[in-house]
């Protein structure tokens, strides 16, 4: 890498405020026939993804589907999380928001964090675990081994006081979860050509992430959502708040 390239990369990161996490990617999975999948649609559990359904906020039969590929350790993805949650609240059941795992090499705990979310999902706490891992990144991003698992278990018990901690811990090593994470990653690499996180698609069309602020990105997503809603005769814009 020459001096000009290094300077250019530093300039890009400075301008975008760390929104996009660039890193080396894993070798593409060639054992799964991804050509049979439409990545713009919600994918039910099957043999390729460990039998785990897509994680969706909103109605699964919505005409507008927003797909996000993200790395749970990625700081830019962590900053996008509350913004994506707010959009879900604003659009309600008119839009389905899907999260797919895309752990990037160089983020040592990204796959373990994805496994923690999937394991919490076995007990019905997927989104809560995802949000708490993002909001408590500093607690676990440098942890290793049993210490890391202990932190994940503690956070799980905070969001699920009646949850089964031992089931959560053992679930993190479940082979179904490994297949799910690998499937999500392979779908992103092979079908949507994801090269950085977060990567966001609205009805299969990629949203430009690397230019402007987070608010600029949110506006591009919202504009595309409204365009797609209009096509199917649905009301555009945020839900109207009713008087209390």
N, C-alpha and C positions, 0 to 999 in steps of 0.2 A: 504494500500500500504506500503510494507516494505522499509527499507532504501536502500537495494540493487536495488529494482525496481526504486526508485527515482533517484539514481545515474545513472542507466542505461539509463533512459529517458533523463536526462540532457546531458549525453555523446552523445546520438544519435542526439539530437538537435544541439549540438555544432559542431559535425562532418558534418552534412548536411546543416548547415548555415540557418536553418529555411525554407528550401525548401518545406517541407511537413508540413501542419498544422493539427496536431492531436487534436481531441476534441470529446466531446460526440455527438452522432448522434440522430436524431429524430426517433421516432417509425416508423417502416416501414409501408407504406400505403398498407392496405389490401383490399381497396375498388376497386382498378383497377386491371384488369387482364393483368399483364405485360407479361405473357407468350406468348401473341399474337404478341409481338413486337420483332423485331430483332434490338438490340441496336447498331449493327455495321452498320446499314443502316440509311439513312436520313429519318426522320419521319415527314410526312406532318401534317398540322393542322387537328385535329379531336376532337371528343367530350371529350376525356380524357385529352387533353392538352390545352383546351380552344380555340381550332381552330387556334392556332398560329403555323405557320410553323417553322421548325428548322432554326436556324441562321447559315448561311453557307457562308464562303468565298471560292471562286472557283466555279467550275461547279458542280451542284447537281448530274450530271450523271457521275462524275469521278469514275474511277475504284478503286481509293485509297481514303479512307475516314479516316481522323484523327478526333477523338472525344476527347474533353477535358471537364471533369467535374471540375468546379471550383467555389470557393467562392469569391465573389467580394471584400470582406473585407480581404481575406487571403493575407499576405505579400509575401508568396512564389508564389502564383498565379499572383500577381502584377509583380513580377520579371520575370515570364514566359511569360507574355503578349507580350512585345516587341520582344521576341525571337520567339514566335509563329507567330507574324506578319511578321517577317523577313523571316521565312520559307515559309509563304504564298507567299511573293513576289518572293522568289527564285524558287518555284515550279509552280507558276501560276495556270492555269486551269487544270493541270494534277492531282492535289490533291484537295479534298474538306476538308476544315477545319470547324468543327462543335463545337459550344460552348453550353454546357448545365449547367443550374443553379444547384449548390450544396451548399446551405447555411448551414453552420455548427452551431450547438448550441454553445453559448459562444461568438459568433460574433454578437453583438446586432443589428448592422445595415446591416447585410448581406442580409436579405430578402428585406429590403427596397431598398437597392442598386440594387438588381436583378429587383425589380419592376420598378425602375427608368430606367434601361436599356430597359426593355420590353416596357415601356410607350414611351420612345424615339423611339423605333422600330416601333410603330404605325405610326410615322411620317417619317420613313425611316432613322433614325439615330442610329440604335442599336449599330453598331460597334464603331462609334465615341463616343457614351456615355460610352460604356464599357471601352474604352481606357482612356477617360478623368477621369472616376472615379478611375481607377487604378493609374493613374499618379498624381491624387490629393487626394490620400487616407487621408492624414493628415488633410485635410479640413473638413472631414465629419465623420470619424470613431468614434468620441466621441460625435457627435452632437445628439440631441434628438428632437422629436416632430416637431413642425413647423419650428424650426431652421434648422433641417436636410433637410426638404422639401425645404426650401428657398435656401439652398446650392445646392441641386440637380437642382432646377429650374435655378439658376444662371449659373451653369455649362452647362445645356442644352442650354441656350440662347447663351453661348459662342460658342458652336459648331453648333448651328442652329439659327442664328440671325433672320431668317425669320420664325422660328417655332412658333407654337401656345403654349404659356406658360401655359395658363389655361387648354388647352386640355392635356398638359403634366402632370400637377398637378392632374387633375381628373383621368387621365389614371392610375396613380399609385395605385388607389383603385379599378380598374376594376377587376371584378371577373374572367375574362378570364386569366388575368395575374397570379392571385393566383393559378389557375388550372395549368397553364404552369409551374410555378416554382415547384409546388408540383409534377407534372408529371416527370419533369427532375430529381428531387431528388429521387423519387420513382423508376424510371428506373435505376438510378445509384445504389441505395441500393439493389433492388430486383433482377436485372438482372446482372449487372456488379460487384456487391459486393464491391462498392466503400467504403472505410473506411477513406480516407484522401484526401486532395486536395493539389495540382492539381493531377488529375488522368487522364492519357492519354492513348488512345487506337488507334492502327493503324489496320484498317480492322478487328476490334474485338479483337486484341491481346494486352494485357496490356504491357505498357512500364515500366521498372523498374525506379522508381523515387527516391527512398530514398538513393541511393549510388552515391557519387561523387559530382561534381560541376554542376552548371546549364549547362555549356558547355558540360559536359559528358552526361547529359540527352538529350540535343539537338542532340548530335551525335547519341545516341541510336535511337531517333525518326527518324532522317534522314536516318540512315542505314536501318531501317525497311521500311521506305517509298520507298527507292531505291530498296529494295528486292521485294516489292510488285509491283512497276512499271515494274521491269524486267520481272516478271511473266506474265504481260499482254502486253509485247512488247513495252512499253513506254520508252522514253529516261529518264535516271536516272540523278541525280545531279541537281544543280542549273541551271537556265536558263542562256544561254550565253548572256553577255551584248554586245549590238551593239555599234559601234563607233558613237559618236555624230558629 
